[in-house]
């Protein structure tokens, strides 16, 4: 048997149809998903179609063959076995009832359709699409076969390409009639022809978005990994899994096809790549260069038509100029048409990207091209004069634009003018010098400050999530772009007054350039559109919004802004037909973002189930390997204690099982957080749509017939059917009914929401606030007690009840009885012991502007408003702070109450003569500052200048008294010793605190101290005072004391 056929025969068991994408989407079984209305047809099981697609899919997963020999009929005809279909019960459709203008679903919504789950949790996956040609996933969580295969001869995956289309088909599709490079569209202006119809390419035809309608899950076989040598298939899997995030996979796949010299496959990947990254100018240039090397000039021109007008990138436009010059050889041209075409192309290019700071090379090339033309600079013929005029015009345009070559162009312009006529040249240079200096100053700021740390890439990246790798760097780049934009808005070239259109052009160009790098950052699209609308560029603003939505279909910000613009400026006819058309136009951006969000929610749910199943499979494989090893060791060891080993084994299995469950809970928690965020975004998008449709179409009705405006009620009914809603949508709908129409349906919506979201504390809080506004305190307390009892029954949910307690405590404090307040505070103290009782009591009387705990009236300014005293004794650990600048009071006369005048005060004199230099004090040396040229020359000017300086110094109160120099630095050895000595906080013994002692002495009131002794007997004055004694001891004999020692 042929070795290749034998290899293909061995691959029969490989099933390319296994895919985790068969996972069922979120069925919204919980009550908070409010999936009331089901389509019975959507619950019918879908069976995989057995057709020729399975052949192509199976081929795409095989390694490349050396001879590309197709397999035998038996191998090619192998089909996957049908999966087991889970049985479900289909609900019967019945006519909905209406109550209060809404569908009464009290019976329909209570029963949920049971969703069957896979029996094998670790090795089986759920099938949501029910088709056989679904993408296959590898161990890297990426689909293997993502594009719809075609009925083509079977080849290996490497030769067939990503779409399953043969090379001959790709070539036939892309071959078109070549166009002449000299044909300049639009009447001689070399810009792409946007009116040409693009030839449809089956390789790049986007498939329809998969439906998110819930279907019965089908157990699918587990996915199998790609073979290591199937590099193209692995890269295709990565691209299908993450088309916008895995840029490296795109570039690697293109490089792989080019390395294999598969040009048609490379073109197909390029075309798919530019649907995701249409502004990747570097890749457009590489694509053009590849076609130029192959001399496919017709393809090159079509690529330029698709790329240059959407990519304001200097390198790509330089490639366009080089191509035009290549195709129009001025050396062999005898008619002069080639030079005319190249001149038009240069003007077209410079008009579009000539304001870029990197466009200096194009300006220099254009100048050299003009110099190489017919005529002599300085000649006398008409052709020479025409050449001089053309050069002068280009020079004057170039020197007024800040580019990297502005200085070089100015030097050449100077030489050019001075070589012709010095008088006329000086005049022309003087007329343009101001614009040149402005441009030169601007380019210095741009190069040294604004673009120094800016990465001017055209290959965008998705913004990292906060707290993850690359977030700070991405935010830094956003700030750099914004700094540049703000600098351009400040009009450094002073164009706003004389050339406002030039300023708008520069701003629009900068925004387009920034959006090439920040394509997936919706805020930059919004800022660009908002600037355009504010400056009267409505078309550019709408283009920014449209392109931003294409790049970020999940962005509700851009969808809201687009709908706002349509509602604000849309012109529609009067009457019901106009209202209907306006509503449909406004709904378009909302529909796009909702479809993208629902699709992303389903994908996230599939990823969660795939991750859980993969984790279980890895755990099961590890367990099987350990069991095999343990069985082998047990058979070799006959003397071991089997009971003890069995106990240890059981304990180990239990620990591993607990670790597995913890891992699964962590994975589910992370995905649930993502899904909750998506559901919240979906809910608020529906809320925004309800509010918009209320403004346009009014209340409406939930069962509006075709051709009738549905209004906000119809939108709410549609949102409930679509699902994925949180309680916020019910709150918003009820409040619209209450505030706009005073309709009792608001209460019914709140009641329905309480049944759907029984544990949602935020919904209960809004419901209670609504009832309080309705003066229905009884039902408000009932809602409060119901939800609080349910939440406080579980320890982990006690904290969620705190907002409800705070609201009702405020309500009872303002309008309730004291017994209710005390009872409520007692419950709060038991449930939240960490809250201070003082704070709880003070909250009775607190408002947003008053807090009784912070009120501190000033009773004594002397004791309560004493200024803080500075530190008295500086320590080694904290060097003394420099003394504050002392303001010298104005002296009426330099002669003070002193026999001599201090030397430092001599400088403060009104004499017009300069004071003597203080050579002994370097700090007192006057600073030598450059001053402007005085209109008065000689001594008079100097006297006036000195008087002006003295007057300014006197008015500011600045003293010329020399500040003592700081203390000399300590020696290096002492600094080292102080550095290794432990800090003061490490000493635990009692230490003398000089600062506290000084503070104590300062706080002593000597006026209140009683310094006179009490009940002191006066000394007998008839006797002399006792003599001074140097030491303690008995009194000297014969002293004559009668009162004892010390006269007592």
Secondary structure, DSSP 8 states (H G I E B T S, - for coil): --HHHHHHHHTTT--TT--GGGS------SGGG------GGGGS------STHHHHHHHHTS---SS-----HHHHT-------B-----------EEETTEEE-TTTTTS-------S-TTT-EEESS--TT---B-TTS-BS--S---S-----HHHH-TT---HHHHHHHH------TT--HHHH-----TTS-----GGG-------------EEE-------TT-HHHHHHHHHHH-TTT-HHHHHHHHHHHHHTT-HHHHHHHHHHHHHH-TT-HHHHHHHHHHHHHTT-HHHHHHHHHHHTTT---HHHHHHHHHHHHHHS-TTT-SSSHHHHHHHHHHHHHHHHHTTSTTTHHHHHHHHHHHHTSSS-TT-SSHHHHHHHHHHHHHHHHHHTS--TTHHHHHHHHHHHHHHH-HHHHHHHHHHHHHHHHHHHHHHHHIIIIISSS----SS------TTSTTHHHHHHHHHHHHHHHHHHHT-TT--TTT-HHHHHHHHHHHHHHHHHHSTT-HHHHHHHHHHHHHTT-HHHHHHHHHHHHHH-TT-HHHHHHHHHHHHHH----SSHHHHHHHHHHHHHHHHHHHHHHHHHHHHHHHHHHHHHHHHHHHHHHHHHHHHHHHHHHHHH-SSS-HHHHHHHHHHHHHHHHHHHHHHHHHHHHHHHHHHHHHHHHHHHHHHHHHHHHHHHH-S--TT--TTS--HHHHHHHHHHHH----HHHHHHHHHHHHHHH--THHHHHHHHHHHH-TT-HHHHHHHHHHHHHTT-HHHHHHHHHHHHHHHHTSGGGSGGGHHHHHHHHHHHHHHS-HHHHHHHHHHHHHH-TTS-HHHHHHTTT--SS--TTT----S-HHHHS------SS--SSS-------------S-S--SSSS--GGGGGS---SS-----TT-STT----------SS-SHHHHHHHHHHHHHHHHHHT--------------HHHHHHHHHS--GGG--S----HHHHHHHHHH--GGG---S-SS-----TTS------SS-----TT---SS-GGG-
